[in-house]
Amino acid sequence: MLTPGRYVGAPEAEADAEPLDAKMARLTATLKAQFAEGAQLEQRIAQNLARLGYEL
């Protein structure tokens, strides 16, 4: 068997006490906020490039 954990003693994963539904709701809300922030940053970068004469 070529599974590295078998030979190097990888630690067991800890059990997660957070329910899956709650975890997914939290993670998707975080991702949505990060997407919004990314869109704002992308717009600011495009504006800065336009001021320098480089249109996207």
HTML snippet that shows the backbone in 3Dmol.js (N, CA, C, O; Angstrom):
<script src="https://3Dmol.org/build/3Dmol-min.js"></script>
<div id="view" style="width:600px;height:400px;position:relative"></div>
<script>
const pdb = `
ATOM      1  N   MET A   1       0.849  -1.176   0.000  1.00  0.00           N
ATOM      2  CA  MET A   1       0.000   0.000   0.000  1.00  0.00           C
ATOM      3  C   MET A   1       0.889   1.231   0.000  1.00  0.00           C
ATOM      4  O   MET A   1       1.896   1.269   0.707  1.00  0.00           O
ATOM      5  N   LEU A   2       0.533   2.222  -0.773  1.00  0.00           N
ATOM      6  CA  LEU A   2       1.357   3.412  -0.919  1.00  0.00           C
ATOM      7  C   LEU A   2       0.799   4.640  -0.209  1.00  0.00           C
ATOM      8  O   LEU A   2       1.155   5.761  -0.570  1.00  0.00           O
ATOM      9  N   THR A   3      -0.048   4.467   0.772  1.00  0.00           N
ATOM     10  CA  THR A   3      -0.603   5.577   1.528  1.00  0.00           C
ATOM     11  C   THR A   3       0.456   6.087   2.499  1.00  0.00           C
ATOM     12  O   THR A   3       0.873   5.344   3.387  1.00  0.00           O
ATOM     13  N   PRO A   4       0.911   7.357   2.351  1.00  0.00           N
ATOM     14  CA  PRO A   4       1.988   7.852   3.210  1.00  0.00           C
ATOM     15  C   PRO A   4       1.672   7.791   4.697  1.00  0.00           C
ATOM     16  O   PRO A   4       2.559   7.500   5.499  1.00  0.00           O
ATOM     17  N   GLY A   5       0.425   8.059   5.086  1.00  0.00           N
ATOM     18  CA  GLY A   5       0.069   8.040   6.499  1.00  0.00           C
ATOM     19  C   GLY A   5       0.324   6.703   7.159  1.00  0.00           C
ATOM     20  O   GLY A   5       0.546   6.626   8.367  1.00  0.00           O
ATOM     21  N   ARG A   6       0.291   5.668   6.376  1.00  0.00           N
ATOM     22  CA  ARG A   6       0.524   4.326   6.913  1.00  0.00           C
ATOM     23  C   ARG A   6       1.958   4.174   7.409  1.00  0.00           C
ATOM     24  O   ARG A   6       2.213   3.405   8.335  1.00  0.00           O
ATOM     25  N   TYR A   7       2.885   4.892   6.807  1.00  0.00           N
ATOM     26  CA  TYR A   7       4.296   4.714   7.115  1.00  0.00           C
ATOM     27  C   TYR A   7       4.874   5.831   7.978  1.00  0.00           C
ATOM     28  O   TYR A   7       5.875   5.614   8.662  1.00  0.00           O
ATOM     29  N   VAL A   8       4.278   7.007   7.966  1.00  0.00           N
ATOM     30  CA  VAL A   8       4.845   8.119   8.725  1.00  0.00           C
ATOM     31  C   VAL A   8       4.021   8.471   9.953  1.00  0.00           C
ATOM     32  O   VAL A   8       4.385   9.388  10.690  1.00  0.00           O
ATOM     33  N   GLY A   9       2.942   7.781  10.186  1.00  0.00           N
ATOM     34  CA  GLY A   9       2.154   8.008  11.393  1.00  0.00           C
ATOM     35  C   GLY A   9       1.369   9.303  11.373  1.00  0.00           C
ATOM     36  O   GLY A   9       1.475  10.095  12.310  1.00  0.00           O
ATOM     37  N   ALA A  10       0.588   9.543  10.341  1.00  0.00           N
ATOM     38  CA  ALA A  10      -0.250  10.743  10.280  1.00  0.00           C
ATOM     39  C   ALA A  10      -1.267  10.707  11.418  1.00  0.00           C
ATOM     40  O   ALA A  10      -1.850   9.660  11.699  1.00  0.00           O
ATOM     41  N   PRO A  11      -1.484  11.859  12.079  1.00  0.00           N
ATOM     42  CA  PRO A  11      -2.431  11.881  13.198  1.00  0.00           C
ATOM     43  C   PRO A  11      -3.871  11.699  12.713  1.00  0.00           C
ATOM     44  O   PRO A  11      -4.220  12.069  11.592  1.00  0.00           O
ATOM     45  N   GLU A  12      -4.677  11.131  13.571  1.00  0.00           N
ATOM     46  CA  GLU A  12      -6.097  10.958  13.271  1.00  0.00           C
ATOM     47  C   GLU A  12      -6.774  12.324  13.230  1.00  0.00           C
ATOM     48  O   GLU A  12      -6.438  13.216  14.009  1.00  0.00           O
ATOM     49  N   ALA A  13      -7.724  12.481  12.323  1.00  0.00           N
ATOM     50  CA  ALA A  13      -8.479  13.733  12.237  1.00  0.00           C
ATOM     51  C   ALA A  13      -9.405  13.838  13.441  1.00  0.00           C
ATOM     52  O   ALA A  13     -10.027  12.861  13.858  1.00  0.00           O
ATOM     53  N   GLU A  14      -9.482  15.060  13.993  1.00  0.00           N
ATOM     54  CA  GLU A  14     -10.351  15.279  15.144  1.00  0.00           C
ATOM     55  C   GLU A  14     -11.803  15.381  14.681  1.00  0.00           C
ATOM     56  O   GLU A  14     -12.086  15.893  13.598  1.00  0.00           O
ATOM     57  N   ALA A  15     -12.705  14.893  15.506  1.00  0.00           N
ATOM     58  CA  ALA A  15     -14.128  14.973  15.204  1.00  0.00           C
ATOM     59  C   ALA A  15     -14.595  16.422  15.321  1.00  0.00           C
ATOM     60  O   ALA A  15     -14.174  17.144  16.225  1.00  0.00           O
ATOM     61  N   ASP A  16     -15.451  16.837  14.420  1.00  0.00           N
ATOM     62  CA  ASP A  16     -15.981  18.195  14.417  1.00  0.00           C
ATOM     63  C   ASP A  16     -17.352  18.175  15.079  1.00  0.00           C
ATOM     64  O   ASP A  16     -18.247  17.451  14.641  1.00  0.00           O
ATOM     65  N   ALA A  17     -17.519  18.969  16.135  1.00  0.00           N
ATOM     66  CA  ALA A  17     -18.770  18.969  16.883  1.00  0.00           C
ATOM     67  C   ALA A  17     -19.843  19.848  16.237  1.00  0.00           C
ATOM     68  O   ALA A  17     -21.015  19.757  16.602  1.00  0.00           O
ATOM     69  N   GLU A  18     -19.451  20.701  15.279  1.00  0.00           N
ATOM     70  CA  GLU A  18     -20.406  21.604  14.644  1.00  0.00           C
ATOM     71  C   GLU A  18     -21.269  20.831  13.651  1.00  0.00           C
ATOM     72  O   GLU A  18     -20.728  20.122  12.802  1.00  0.00           O
ATOM     73  N   PRO A  19     -22.588  20.947  13.732  1.00  0.00           N
ATOM     74  CA  PRO A  19     -23.468  20.249  12.789  1.00  0.00           C
ATOM     75  C   PRO A  19     -23.195  20.708  11.356  1.00  0.00           C
ATOM     76  O   PRO A  19     -22.866  21.870  11.117  1.00  0.00           O
ATOM     77  N   LEU A  20     -23.335  19.786  10.414  1.00  0.00           N
ATOM     78  CA  LEU A  20     -23.020  20.067   9.020  1.00  0.00           C
ATOM     79  C   LEU A  20     -23.831  21.236   8.466  1.00  0.00           C
ATOM     80  O   LEU A  20     -23.276  22.093   7.779  1.00  0.00           O
ATOM     81  N   ASP A  21     -25.128  21.287   8.749  1.00  0.00           N
ATOM     82  CA  ASP A  21     -25.967  22.375   8.232  1.00  0.00           C
ATOM     83  C   ASP A  21     -25.476  23.734   8.728  1.00  0.00           C
ATOM     84  O   ASP A  21     -25.401  24.689   7.955  1.00  0.00           O
ATOM     85  N   ALA A  22     -25.146  23.820  10.002  1.00  0.00           N
ATOM     86  CA  ALA A  22     -24.669  25.079  10.572  1.00  0.00           C
ATOM     87  C   ALA A  22     -23.302  25.445  10.003  1.00  0.00           C
ATOM     88  O   ALA A  22     -23.030  26.612   9.725  1.00  0.00           O
ATOM     89  N   LYS A  23     -22.455  24.451   9.835  1.00  0.00           N
ATOM     90  CA  LYS A  23     -21.120  24.695   9.298  1.00  0.00           C
ATOM     91  C   LYS A  23     -21.194  25.191   7.852  1.00  0.00           C
ATOM     92  O   LYS A  23     -20.497  26.135   7.481  1.00  0.00           O
ATOM     93  N   MET A  24     -22.035  24.555   7.042  1.00  0.00           N
ATOM     94  CA  MET A  24     -22.168  24.959   5.646  1.00  0.00           C
ATOM     95  C   MET A  24     -22.765  26.361   5.537  1.00  0.00           C
ATOM     96  O   MET A  24     -22.348  27.142   4.681  1.00  0.00           O
ATOM     97  N   ALA A  25     -23.731  26.689   6.390  1.00  0.00           N
ATOM     98  CA  ALA A  25     -24.320  28.033   6.386  1.00  0.00           C
ATOM     99  C   ALA A  25     -23.263  29.070   6.736  1.00  0.00           C
ATOM    100  O   ALA A  25     -23.191  30.123   6.102  1.00  0.00           O
ATOM    101  N   ARG A  26     -22.443  28.779   7.738  1.00  0.00           N
ATOM    102  CA  ARG A  26     -21.380  29.697   8.153  1.00  0.00           C
ATOM    103  C   ARG A  26     -20.336  29.856   7.047  1.00  0.00           C
ATOM    104  O   ARG A  26     -19.922  30.973   6.736  1.00  0.00           O
ATOM    105  N   LEU A  27     -19.916  28.748   6.462  1.00  0.00           N
ATOM    106  CA  LEU A  27     -18.886  28.801   5.429  1.00  0.00           C
ATOM    107  C   LEU A  27     -19.370  29.492   4.154  1.00  0.00           C
ATOM    108  O   LEU A  27     -18.616  30.238   3.531  1.00  0.00           O
ATOM    109  N   THR A  28     -20.619  29.249   3.763  1.00  0.00           N
ATOM    110  CA  THR A  28     -21.136  29.905   2.559  1.00  0.00           C
ATOM    111  C   THR A  28     -21.331  31.400   2.793  1.00  0.00           C
ATOM    112  O   THR A  28     -21.139  32.192   1.871  1.00  0.00           O
ATOM    113  N   ALA A  29     -21.706  31.801   4.000  1.00  0.00           N
ATOM    114  CA  ALA A  29     -21.823  33.229   4.314  1.00  0.00           C
ATOM    115  C   ALA A  29     -20.449  33.893   4.260  1.00  0.00           C
ATOM    116  O   ALA A  29     -20.319  35.007   3.753  1.00  0.00           O
ATOM    117  N   THR A  30     -19.435  33.221   4.774  1.00  0.00           N
ATOM    118  CA  THR A  30     -18.075  33.743   4.714  1.00  0.00           C
ATOM    119  C   THR A  30     -17.609  33.868   3.273  1.00  0.00           C
ATOM    120  O   THR A  30     -17.013  34.875   2.893  1.00  0.00           O
ATOM    121  N   LEU A  31     -17.880  32.850   2.475  1.00  0.00           N
ATOM    122  CA  LEU A  31     -17.487  32.865   1.073  1.00  0.00           C
ATOM    123  C   LEU A  31     -18.182  33.984   0.308  1.00  0.00           C
ATOM    124  O   LEU A  31     -17.566  34.649  -0.526  1.00  0.00           O
ATOM    125  N   LYS A  32     -19.460  34.190   0.591  1.00  0.00           N
ATOM    126  CA  LYS A  32     -20.219  35.266  -0.064  1.00  0.00           C
ATOM    127  C   LYS A  32     -19.600  36.625   0.261  1.00  0.00           C
ATOM    128  O   LYS A  32     -19.463  37.472  -0.622  1.00  0.00           O
ATOM    129  N   ALA A  33     -19.229  36.834   1.514  1.00  0.00           N
ATOM    130  CA  ALA A  33     -18.597  38.090   1.919  1.00  0.00           C
ATOM    131  C   ALA A  33     -17.240  38.255   1.244  1.00  0.00           C
ATOM    132  O   ALA A  33     -16.878  39.359   0.837  1.00  0.00           O
ATOM    133  N   GLN A  34     -16.498  37.174   1.126  1.00  0.00           N
ATOM    134  CA  GLN A  34     -15.193  37.243   0.471  1.00  0.00           C
ATOM    135  C   GLN A  34     -15.335  37.513  -1.022  1.00  0.00           C
ATOM    136  O   GLN A  34     -14.523  38.244  -1.589  1.00  0.00           O
ATOM    137  N   PHE A  35     -16.346  36.942  -1.670  1.00  0.00           N
ATOM    138  CA  PHE A  35     -16.605  37.235  -3.075  1.00  0.00           C
ATOM    139  C   PHE A  35     -16.939  38.718  -3.264  1.00  0.00           C
ATOM    140  O   PHE A  35     -16.463  39.345  -4.209  1.00  0.00           O
ATOM    141  N   ALA A  36     -17.749  39.272  -2.376  1.00  0.00           N
ATOM    142  CA  ALA A  36     -18.121  40.690  -2.463  1.00  0.00           C
ATOM    143  C   ALA A  36     -16.884  41.566  -2.294  1.00  0.00           C
ATOM    144  O   ALA A  36     -16.695  42.526  -3.041  1.00  0.00           O
ATOM    145  N   GLU A  37     -16.054  41.242  -1.331  1.00  0.00           N
ATOM    146  CA  GLU A  37     -14.825  42.009  -1.117  1.00  0.00           C
ATOM    147  C   GLU A  37     -13.900  41.893  -2.327  1.00  0.00           C
ATOM    148  O   GLU A  37     -13.271  42.873  -2.728  1.00  0.00           O
ATOM    149  N   GLY A  38     -13.820  40.701  -2.904  1.00  0.00           N
ATOM    150  CA  GLY A  38     -12.993  40.496  -4.092  1.00  0.00           C
ATOM    151  C   GLY A  38     -13.484  41.323  -5.267  1.00  0.00           C
ATOM    152  O   GLY A  38     -12.676  41.867  -6.020  1.00  0.00           O
ATOM    153  N   ALA A  39     -14.790  41.426  -5.436  1.00  0.00           N
ATOM    154  CA  ALA A  39     -15.354  42.226  -6.522  1.00  0.00           C
ATOM    155  C   ALA A  39     -15.022  43.706  -6.329  1.00  0.00           C
ATOM    156  O   ALA A  39     -14.693  44.402  -7.289  1.00  0.00           O
ATOM    157  N   GLN A  40     -15.110  44.188  -5.080  1.00  0.00           N
ATOM    158  CA  GLN A  40     -14.772  45.578  -4.796  1.00  0.00           C
ATOM    159  C   GLN A  40     -13.296  45.848  -5.077  1.00  0.00           C
ATOM    160  O   GLN A  40     -12.949  46.881  -5.651  1.00  0.00           O
ATOM    161  N   LEU A  41     -12.436  44.927  -4.677  1.00  0.00           N
ATOM    162  CA  LEU A  41     -11.002  45.102  -4.915  1.00  0.00           C
ATOM    163  C   LEU A  41     -10.682  45.061  -6.407  1.00  0.00           C
ATOM    164  O   LEU A  41      -9.838  45.816  -6.890  1.00  0.00           O
ATOM    165  N   GLU A  42     -11.361  44.177  -7.131  1.00  0.00           N
ATOM    166  CA  GLU A  42     -11.159  44.096  -8.575  1.00  0.00           C
ATOM    167  C   GLU A  42     -11.540  45.414  -9.248  1.00  0.00           C
ATOM    168  O   GLU A  42     -10.851  45.882 -10.155  1.00  0.00           O
ATOM    169  N   GLN A  43     -12.641  46.003  -8.794  1.00  0.00           N
ATOM    170  CA  GLN A  43     -13.085  47.289  -9.352  1.00  0.00           C
ATOM    171  C   GLN A  43     -12.078  48.387  -9.042  1.00  0.00           C
ATOM    172  O   GLN A  43     -11.777  49.208  -9.909  1.00  0.00           O
ATOM    173  N   ARG A  44     -11.558  48.417  -7.831  1.00  0.00           N
ATOM    174  CA  ARG A  44     -10.567  49.433  -7.465  1.00  0.00           C
ATOM    175  C   ARG A  44      -9.288  49.274  -8.279  1.00  0.00           C
ATOM    176  O   ARG A  44      -8.684  50.265  -8.688  1.00  0.00           O
ATOM    177  N   ILE A  45      -8.878  48.041  -8.513  1.00  0.00           N
ATOM    178  CA  ILE A  45      -7.680  47.795  -9.322  1.00  0.00           C
ATOM    179  C   ILE A  45      -7.904  48.281 -10.747  1.00  0.00           C
ATOM    180  O   ILE A  45      -7.033  48.921 -11.334  1.00  0.00           O
ATOM    181  N   ALA A  46      -9.079  47.974 -11.303  1.00  0.00           N
ATOM    182  CA  ALA A  46      -9.399  48.409 -12.666  1.00  0.00           C
ATOM    183  C   ALA A  46      -9.399  49.937 -12.752  1.00  0.00           C
ATOM    184  O   ALA A  46      -8.915  50.498 -13.734  1.00  0.00           O
ATOM    185  N   GLN A  47      -9.938  50.613 -11.734  1.00  0.00           N
ATOM    186  CA  GLN A  47      -9.947  52.076 -11.721  1.00  0.00           C
ATOM    187  C   GLN A  47      -8.526  52.635 -11.655  1.00  0.00           C
ATOM    188  O   GLN A  47      -8.198  53.596 -12.350  1.00  0.00           O
ATOM    189  N   ASN A  48      -7.696  52.034 -10.822  1.00  0.00           N
ATOM    190  CA  ASN A  48      -6.305  52.493 -10.701  1.00  0.00           C
ATOM    191  C   ASN A  48      -5.551  52.286 -11.997  1.00  0.00           C
ATOM    192  O   ASN A  48      -4.771  53.146 -12.405  1.00  0.00           O
ATOM    193  N   LEU A  49      -5.770  51.162 -12.646  1.00  0.00           N
ATOM    194  CA  LEU A  49      -5.110  50.911 -13.934  1.00  0.00           C
ATOM    195  C   LEU A  49      -5.602  51.900 -14.994  1.00  0.00           C
ATOM    196  O   LEU A  49      -4.817  52.368 -15.819  1.00  0.00           O
ATOM    197  N   ALA A  50      -6.888  52.213 -14.972  1.00  0.00           N
ATOM    198  CA  ALA A  50      -7.447  53.165 -15.928  1.00  0.00           C
ATOM    199  C   ALA A  50      -6.817  54.542 -15.730  1.00  0.00           C
ATOM    200  O   ALA A  50      -6.535  55.237 -16.706  1.00  0.00           O
ATOM    201  N   ARG A  51      -6.598  54.939 -14.495  1.00  0.00           N
ATOM    202  CA  ARG A  51      -5.954  56.230 -14.230  1.00  0.00           C
ATOM    203  C   ARG A  51      -4.526  56.272 -14.772  1.00  0.00           C
ATOM    204  O   ARG A  51      -4.004  57.330 -15.123  1.00  0.00           O
ATOM    205  N   LEU A  52      -3.908  55.080 -14.830  1.00  0.00           N
ATOM    206  CA  LEU A  52      -2.546  55.004 -15.366  1.00  0.00           C
ATOM    207  C   LEU A  52      -2.528  54.836 -16.880  1.00  0.00           C
ATOM    208  O   LEU A  52      -1.468  54.810 -17.504  1.00  0.00           O
ATOM    209  N   GLY A  53      -3.722  54.724 -17.460  1.00  0.00           N
ATOM    210  CA  GLY A  53      -3.828  54.601 -18.918  1.00  0.00           C
ATOM    211  C   GLY A  53      -3.904  53.178 -19.422  1.00  0.00           C
ATOM    212  O   GLY A  53      -3.709  52.935 -20.613  1.00  0.00           O
ATOM    213  N   TYR A  54      -4.180  52.242 -18.552  1.00  0.00           N
ATOM    214  CA  TYR A  54      -4.273  50.837 -18.928  1.00  0.00           C
ATOM    215  C   TYR A  54      -5.691  50.332 -18.676  1.00  0.00           C
ATOM    216  O   TYR A  54      -6.045  49.979 -17.552  1.00  0.00           O
ATOM    217  N   GLU A  55      -6.490  50.305 -19.729  1.00  0.00           N
ATOM    218  CA  GLU A  55      -7.869  49.812 -19.611  1.00  0.00           C
ATOM    219  C   GLU A  55      -7.882  48.293 -19.633  1.00  0.00           C
ATOM    220  O   GLU A  55      -7.078  47.672 -20.330  1.00  0.00           O
ATOM    221  N   LEU A  56      -8.777  47.701 -18.886  1.00  0.00           N
ATOM    222  CA  LEU A  56      -8.942  46.240 -18.921  1.00  0.00           C
ATOM    223  C   LEU A  56      -9.929  45.849 -19.986  1.00  0.00           C
ATOM    224  O   LEU A  56     -10.202  44.663 -20.169  1.00  0.00           O
TER     225      LEU A  56
END
`;
const viewer = $3Dmol.createViewer("view");
viewer.addModel(pdb, "pdb");
viewer.setStyle({}, {cartoon: {color: "spectrum"}});
viewer.zoomTo();
viewer.render();
</script>
